[in-house]
Amino acid sequence: MVFALSLCTNSILSFSMYILSKVFNIIHKRRDNMDENKKSEELI
């Protein structure tokens, strides 16, 4: 019972960390794109 509970908690933790990293990567990429857009606007 305790083993199953800890296993479940572990999987949920790793899953949430995976989702968090995915979301963080997407936000980071968008920020980079915005910076590039600002640079190109300044050039024009």
Residue, then its C-alpha position, 0 to 999 in steps of 0.5 A: m500500500v505504502f509502496a504503491l502510494s510512493l510510486c504514484t507520487n513519484s510518477i505524478l512528480s516526474f510528470s509535472m516536472y516534465i510538463l513544467s519543463k515543456v512549458f518553460n521551453i515554449i515560453h523561453k522560445r517565444r521570448d527569444n522570438m520577441d527579442e529577435n523581432k525587436k532587433s529586426e524592427e530597430l534595424i528597419 
